[in-house]
Amino acid sequence: MNKTPRKICAVITARPSYSRVKTALQAIKEHPGLELQLVVAGSALLDRYGTAVHFIEKDGFTIHEKVFMVLEGENKTAMAKTTGLGVMELANVFYNLQPDAVITIADRFETIATSIAAAYQNIPLVHLQGGEVTGNIDEKVRHANTKLADIHFVTSEDAKARVQKMGEDAAYVFNTGCPSIDIAAQVLQDPTMDFDPVTKYGGVGGPVSASGDYLVVMQHPVTTEYHQAKEDVQKTLRVIHELKIPTFWFWPNVDAGSDGTSNGIRSFREKYNPQHIRFLKNMEPIDFLKLLLHSNVLVGNSSVGIRECSFLGVPVVNIGTRQNRRLRGTNVIDVAYDEASIKEAIASQMSQPRNSRSAVYGNGDSGKKIADLLATIDLRFHKTITY
């Protein structure tokens, strides 16, 4: 007799969450012992943050529920209220879908809404990418998710050891690697830059080409330093403006301070109208990694510089505290928000040969590992803390 497939509900709350879990979603969808339930929520539904839901649908995934939960304000209070609204809405979603397990992803502030709504209803909670450390509110959220979760799929041995030190049962902590590395591995198999970013994704700014030297910038506000967001981004903008190197610049995630980052970009663009910078909202994950692979340097503070770029060997100038203490490869130079230091680091990265690639976040088979474990592991919604 065939067993009924396990219903696995994954919640995508923002554009980076999708690339972090895409290959796991595909593997769950294709696994005969699993049934994928997909919920798209938060900023992943909003146009000003790139409407990630369109890419999800284009990739052939069926979306079971959409949860609109983002409150205007882009400050600390709005973050707290958005999380509260998420708990209320997702509780109803899980009640209706009746999943056998719920997946919450990484550390964005909205993800704890998923964790609370599942844990309080005795639904086994699976947490991806626990045990890592950074320099903002995300670290608190990540560790809170870990303590609410029953099953842990971490991305490195360093993270695995940390989750176990937090008292989690070693039998339920698995180093699966990061699913985003699976996409990076696909890119290395076919690295051809087979699209024009401006033609395919539009954006605003100058007619920047990806056929020669170019930079990519992705800079987010730091939620614990949100009041500095506008000043911080303007420092990076002045450096890029002075260098005159063609640049693809991506808008920030929805976080406390993102309004300051966005306002800084808009006011700078209106004042200087830089023709060597193209501002974009979002890209399909595989296109984005191809753009990174062929770039000279990634500048900013995105975790993609720490994860995928380490696997691809892309040089990175990481600015500020957002990625503090996160495990990294040799491709990263860390600098403070100091214009001279940023400029010097970019010049240094451009003058050096490509750094060696690193597999600290996996080898490209994470999605399959996650699906296989979800199909076979004993699902539970309670645990005993070990010491």
URKA-V362141 format. One record per residue. N is the residue number from 0. RES is the residue in one small letter. SS is DSSP state (@ for helix, = for strand, . for the rest). Layout:
((N | RES | SS) (N | RES | SS))
This chain:
((0 | m | .) (1 | n | .) (2 | k | .) (3 | t | .) (4 | p | .) (5 | r | =) (6 | k | =) (7 | i | =) (8 | c | =) (9 | a | =) (10 | v | =) (11 | i | =) (12 | t | .) (13 | a | .) (14 | r | @) (15 | p | @) (16 | s | @) (17 | y | @) (18 | s | @) (19 | r | @) (20 | v | @) (21 | k | @) (22 | t | @) (23 | a | @) (24 | l | @) (25 | q | @) (26 | a | @) (27 | i | @) (28 | k | @) (29 | e | @) (30 | h | .) (31 | p | .) (32 | g | .) (33 | l | =) (34 | e | =) (35 | l | =) (36 | q | =) (37 | l | =) (38 | v | =) (39 | v | =) (40 | a | =) (41 | g | @) (42 | s | @) (43 | a | @) (44 | l | @) (45 | l | .) (46 | d | @) (47 | r | @) (48 | y | @) (49 | g | .) (50 | t | .) (51 | a | @) (52 | v | @) (53 | h | @) (54 | f | @) (55 | i | @) (56 | e | @) (57 | k | @) (58 | d | .) (59 | g | .) (60 | f | .) (61 | t | .) (62 | i | .) (63 | h | .) (64 | e | =) (65 | k | =) (66 | v | =) (67 | f | .) (68 | m | .) (69 | v | .) (70 | l | .) (71 | e | .) (72 | g | .) (73 | e | .) (74 | n | .) (75 | k | @) (76 | t | @) (77 | a | @) (78 | m | @) (79 | a | @) (80 | k | @) (81 | t | @) (82 | t | @) (83 | g | @) (84 | l | @) (85 | g | @) (86 | v | @) (87 | m | @) (88 | e | @) (89 | l | @) (90 | a | @) (91 | n | @) (92 | v | @) (93 | f | @) (94 | y | @) (95 | n | @) (96 | l | @) (97 | q | .) (98 | p | .) (99 | d | .) (100 | a | =) (101 | v | =) (102 | i | =) (103 | t | =) (104 | i | =) (105 | a | .) (106 | d | .) (107 | r | .) (108 | f | .) (109 | e | .) (110 | t | @) (111 | i | @) (112 | a | @) (113 | t | @) (114 | s | @) (115 | i | @) (116 | a | @) (117 | a | @) (118 | a | @) (119 | y | .) (120 | q | .) (121 | n | .) (122 | i | .) (123 | p | =) (124 | l | =) (125 | v | =) (126 | h | =) (127 | l | =) (128 | q | .) (129 | g | .) (130 | g | .) (131 | e | .) (132 | v | .) (133 | t | .) (134 | g | .) (135 | n | .) (136 | i | @) (137 | d | @) (138 | e | @) (139 | k | @) (140 | v | @) (141 | r | @) (142 | h | @) (143 | a | @) (144 | n | @) (145 | t | @) (146 | k | @) (147 | l | @) (148 | a | .) (149 | d | .) (150 | i | =) (151 | h | =) (152 | f | =) (153 | v | =) (154 | t | .) (155 | s | .) (156 | e | @) (157 | d | @) (158 | a | @) (159 | k | @) (160 | a | @) (161 | r | @) (162 | v | @) (163 | q | @) (164 | k | @) (165 | m | .) (166 | g | .) (167 | e | .) (168 | d | .) (169 | a | @) (170 | a | @) (171 | y | @) (172 | v | =) (173 | f | =) (174 | n | =) (175 | t | .) (176 | g | .) (177 | c | .) (178 | p | @) (179 | s | @) (180 | i | @) (181 | d | @) (182 | i | @) (183 | a | @) (184 | a | @) (185 | q | @) (186 | v | @) (187 | l | @) (188 | q | @) (189 | d | .) (190 | p | .) (191 | t | .) (192 | m | .) (193 | d | .) (194 | f | .) (195 | d | .) (196 | p | @) (197 | v | @) (198 | t | @) (199 | k | @) (200 | y | @) (201 | g | .) (202 | g | .) (203 | v | =) (204 | g | =) (205 | g | .) (206 | p | .) (207 | v | .) (208 | s | .) (209 | a | .) (210 | s | .) (211 | g | .) (212 | d | .) (213 | y | .) (214 | l | =) (215 | v | =) (216 | v | =) (217 | m | =) (218 | q | .) (219 | h | .) (220 | p | .) (221 | v | .) (222 | t | @) (223 | t | @) (224 | e | @) (225 | y | @) (226 | h | @) (227 | q | @) (228 | a | @) (229 | k | @) (230 | e | @) (231 | d | @) (232 | v | @) (233 | q | @) (234 | k | @) (235 | t | @) (236 | l | @) (237 | r | @) (238 | v | @) (239 | i | @) (240 | h | @) (241 | e | @) (242 | l | @) (243 | k | .) (244 | i | .) (245 | p | .) (246 | t | =) (247 | f | =) (248 | w | =) (249 | f | =) (250 | w | .) (251 | p | .) (252 | n | .) (253 | v | .) (254 | d | .) (255 | a | .) (256 | g | .) (257 | s | @) (258 | d | @) (259 | g | @) (260 | t | @) (261 | s | @) (262 | n | @) (263 | g | @) (264 | i | @) (265 | r | @) (266 | s | @) (267 | f | @) (268 | r | @) (269 | e | @) (270 | k | @) (271 | y | @) (272 | n | .) (273 | p | .) (274 | q | .) (275 | h | .) (276 | i | =) (277 | r | =) (278 | f | =) (279 | l | =) (280 | k | .) (281 | n | .) (282 | m | .) (283 | e | .) (284 | p | @) (285 | i | @) (286 | d | @) (287 | f | @) (288 | l | @) (289 | k | @) (290 | l | @) (291 | l | @) (292 | l | @) (293 | h | .) (294 | s | .) (295 | n | .) (296 | v | =) (297 | l | =) (298 | v | =) (299 | g | =) (300 | n | .) (301 | s | .) (302 | s | @) (303 | v | @) (304 | g | @) (305 | i | .) (306 | r | .) (307 | e | @) (308 | c | @) (309 | s | @) (310 | f | @) (311 | l | @) (312 | g | .) (313 | v | .) (314 | p | .) (315 | v | =) (316 | v | =) (317 | n | =) (318 | i | =) (319 | g | .) (320 | t | .) (321 | r | .) (322 | q | .) (323 | n | .) (324 | r | .) (325 | r | .) (326 | l | .) (327 | r | .) (328 | g | .) (329 | t | .) (330 | n | .) (331 | v | =) (332 | i | =) (333 | d | =) (334 | v | =) (335 | a | .) (336 | y | .) (337 | d | .) (338 | e | @) (339 | a | @) (340 | s | @) (341 | i | @) (342 | k | @) (343 | e | @) (344 | a | @) (345 | i | @) (346 | a | @) (347 | s | @) (348 | q | @) (349 | m | @) (350 | s | @) (351 | q | .) (352 | p | .) (353 | r | .) (354 | n | .) (355 | s | .) (356 | r | .) (357 | s | .) (358 | a | .) (359 | v | .) (360 | y | .) (361 | g | .) (362 | n | .) (363 | g | .) (364 | d | .) (365 | s | @) (366 | g | @) (367 | k | @) (368 | k | @) (369 | i | @) (370 | a | @) (371 | d | @) (372 | l | @) (373 | l | @) (374 | a | @) (375 | t | @) (376 | i | .) (377 | d | .) (378 | l | .) (379 | r | .) (380 | f | .) (381 | h | .) (382 | k | .) (383 | t | .) (384 | i | .) (385 | t | .) (386 | y | .))
